[in-house]
Amino acid sequence: MTEQVFLMGTQGGQQGGGGYLAFLPFILIFVIIYFLMLRPQQKRQKAHQRLLTELKKGDRVVTNGGMFGTIAGFNEKENVVVLKIDDNTKVELLRSSIAGRIEKGSS
């Protein structure tokens, strides 16, 4: 009977060291999620922020709503862009509502 208790005790001692290994799958999942989802999203945000800071008068842009126009001016104090839609039509938009710049040759 004492031998059985001793054997049971050694089996329990071997499992005690595996506590750190139990977290290994969670750590691997977090690393995979970081490189597949979070990091590319951060890169896109930085690229969009850089685009917004590099905008200048005369750039042809598209808004998040799908409206095309040419930048006619800025109001830096209110973070507003004046967008010229047509010859007689100008619209004020938040700078953050600009989705992208249209290249000269694509229109």
C-alpha positions as CSV (number, residue, x, y, z in Angstrom):
1,M,0.0,0.0,0.0
2,T,2.8,2.4,0.7
3,E,4.3,1.8,-2.7
4,Q,1.0,2.8,-4.4
5,V,0.9,6.1,-2.5
6,F,4.5,6.8,-3.4
7,L,3.9,6.2,-7.0
8,M,0.8,8.4,-7.1
9,G,2.8,11.2,-5.5
10,T,5.5,11.1,-8.2
11,Q,3.0,11.3,-11.0
12,G,1.5,14.4,-9.4
13,G,4.9,16.0,-9.1
14,Q,5.6,15.5,-12.8
15,Q,2.4,17.5,-13.8
16,G,3.3,20.5,-11.6
17,G,6.1,21.6,-14.1
18,G,3.6,21.8,-17.0
19,G,1.8,24.9,-15.8
20,Y,3.8,27.2,-18.1
21,L,3.2,24.9,-21.1
22,A,-0.5,25.2,-20.6
23,F,-0.3,28.9,-21.6
24,L,1.8,28.2,-24.7
25,P,-1.2,27.7,-27.1
26,F,-2.7,31.0,-25.9
27,I,0.5,32.8,-26.4
28,L,0.9,31.3,-29.9
29,I,-2.7,32.3,-30.8
30,F,-2.1,35.9,-29.6
31,V,1.1,36.1,-31.7
32,I,-0.8,34.8,-34.8
33,I,-3.6,37.3,-34.3
34,Y,-1.2,40.1,-33.9
35,F,0.7,39.4,-37.1
36,L,-2.4,38.5,-39.2
37,M,-4.9,41.2,-37.9
38,L,-3.6,43.9,-35.6
39,R,-0.3,44.8,-37.3
40,P,-1.8,45.2,-40.9
41,Q,-4.6,47.3,-39.5
42,Q,-2.1,49.6,-37.7
43,K,-0.1,49.9,-41.0
44,R,-3.3,50.9,-42.9
45,Q,-4.2,53.5,-40.2
46,K,-0.7,55.0,-40.4
47,A,-0.8,55.1,-44.2
48,H,-4.3,56.8,-44.1
49,Q,-3.1,59.3,-41.6
50,R,0.0,60.1,-43.7
51,L,-2.3,60.6,-46.7
52,L,-4.5,63.0,-44.8
53,T,-1.5,65.1,-43.8
54,E,-0.1,65.2,-47.3
55,L,-3.3,66.5,-49.0
56,K,-2.9,69.8,-50.8
57,K,-5.0,72.1,-52.8
58,G,-5.9,70.8,-56.3
59,D,-5.7,67.1,-55.3
60,R,-8.5,64.9,-56.7
61,V,-10.0,62.8,-53.9
62,V,-12.8,60.4,-53.1
63,T,-14.7,60.6,-49.8
64,N,-15.9,57.7,-47.6
65,G,-19.4,58.3,-49.1
66,G,-18.1,57.7,-52.7
67,M,-18.2,61.4,-53.8
68,F,-15.4,62.6,-56.1
69,G,-14.1,66.1,-56.1
70,T,-11.1,68.4,-56.1
71,I,-9.7,70.1,-52.9
72,A,-10.4,73.8,-53.1
73,G,-9.1,74.8,-49.7
74,F,-8.6,73.9,-46.0
75,N,-9.7,75.2,-42.7
76,E,-7.0,73.9,-40.4
77,K,-8.6,75.3,-37.3
78,E,-11.7,73.1,-37.6
79,N,-9.9,70.3,-39.5
80,V,-12.2,70.9,-42.5
81,V,-11.6,70.4,-46.2
82,V,-13.5,72.4,-48.9
83,L,-14.2,70.0,-51.7
84,K,-15.1,71.3,-55.2
85,I,-17.6,68.9,-56.7
86,D,-18.7,70.9,-59.8
87,D,-18.0,74.4,-61.2
88,N,-20.5,76.0,-58.8
89,T,-20.7,73.5,-56.0
90,K,-18.4,73.4,-53.0
91,V,-18.8,71.2,-49.9
92,E,-17.1,71.3,-46.5
93,L,-16.1,67.9,-45.2
94,L,-14.1,66.7,-42.2
95,R,-10.6,65.8,-43.2
96,S,-11.0,62.3,-41.8
97,S,-13.9,61.7,-44.3
98,I,-11.4,61.6,-47.2
99,A,-11.0,58.0,-48.2
100,G,-8.2,58.4,-50.8
101,R,-6.5,60.3,-53.5
102,I,-7.3,59.7,-57.2
103,E,-4.3,59.6,-59.4
104,K,-4.1,62.0,-62.4
105,G,-4.3,59.3,-65.1
106,S,-7.2,57.3,-63.7
107,S,-10.0,59.7,-64.6
